[in-house]
Structures are given as C-alpha cells and as structure tokens.
C-alpha cells in the first residue's frame, strides 16, 4: 500500500462549488503539506501543518482552507472553486525528528479541473 | 529573493548519451538541496539531499554534485526508463520547513 494517499485522483467541478481533497499517510510523520503544480512553474506551497494543532499558510493560501483531523489526515478545501484553481494538487509529509527532516514524501496527486 | 532556476527546460538524449542537468540557486544560506524525479501523473519521488559544497551522491546512473551556486545532476549512459521530469528544491538557512522549487527539467531518452 502507498505511504501517502490522496482522494480523489481526478475531479471535475464547476465554478462556485465547494470541494475537498483528502490526504492520508501511514508513514507516521508529523508534518504535512499541500502544494499545487502548474505547467512551467515550480511546486507552490498552499498550507502546511507541523502537528494537529499547528496549521500555517503557505505562499498561495488565498481561496483555500485546510483541516488536520488527525496526525495522519490533512484535507484541503476550495470554498468556492474558480477556473484558475485548475491544477495538480499534491500532499506531502516529512518527519521533524529525522536526520534529514526536510525530505518530503509525496502522494500521487489530485488532478482538478474547474469549469 | 530566494530563487531556484533549472536548465534546460527539456532535454532529449539518445540512449547511452550522457549529459547533465543544472539547478542554480540564490538563497540566504543553504541548509539543503534536494533532487526529485517525477513521472507523468505521479508525485515527485525523492532522489538525493546535498548539504554542503563539494558533496556528491550517486544512485545507479545518477550522480548529484553541489557548489556554492549550483547543483548538477549527471546522467551516465541513460536508458529510456530514466525519462522523467527532474525537480530541484532548496531549503534556505532561515527556514525550518519551506522548500523553494525549480520548474524542473523534462528528460526524454530515446531508444
């Protein structure tokens, strides 16, 4: 089984709809991240969480919200989707007590299309 | 401003033709430089972390090197299965979490 899973893998929605992307991990890591990837651009950080009670905005958090339901679960919500949120979304995890603490491990991604 | 630039954007090679990918960076103190491989429709897969100038790491046909301004990913005698997008990221010295990512180099190895 994959260590980091994301659901759904693909999603088509309409402008103005609220949607949620979910991420689960079995790696036992404390840190979790949400990124988006657009063609020709590097990965951009949306939100990150160092533990269940510690959630922080990344560089592009506007229009998004997150919830850390448990150490292993981190969900991303688009409150009112707009077409320029069409992108590939990745969840990642890292272990703060590991020697290489900032090595991040990624899920398979969710491809989102907003019409 | 912290920045990571990868070149070339795309590289086509014949099987067995060795080459290098470049990752140049400007950050306020480097804590680590990371290389990842990304296959189409999949998440990035961790390859290497480099911490200081002069450091080198190898894995199969790949070797990563680091200087004070850039990193190279050398690919020796590549095979078609090495085709992927290779991503570079850096962690700045004043950050304990955030990675700054390059846009990637798409590598295509033709048989």
Interface residues (C-beta under 8 A of the other chain):
Chain A: X4 X31 X40 X41 X42 X43 X44 X45 X48 X50 X58 X90 X92 X100 X102 X103 X104 X105 X106 X107 X108 X109 X111
Chain B: X4 X31 X32 X34 X36 X41 X42 X43 X44 X45 X46 X49 X87 X89 X91 X96 X97 X98 X99 X100 X101 X102 X103 X104
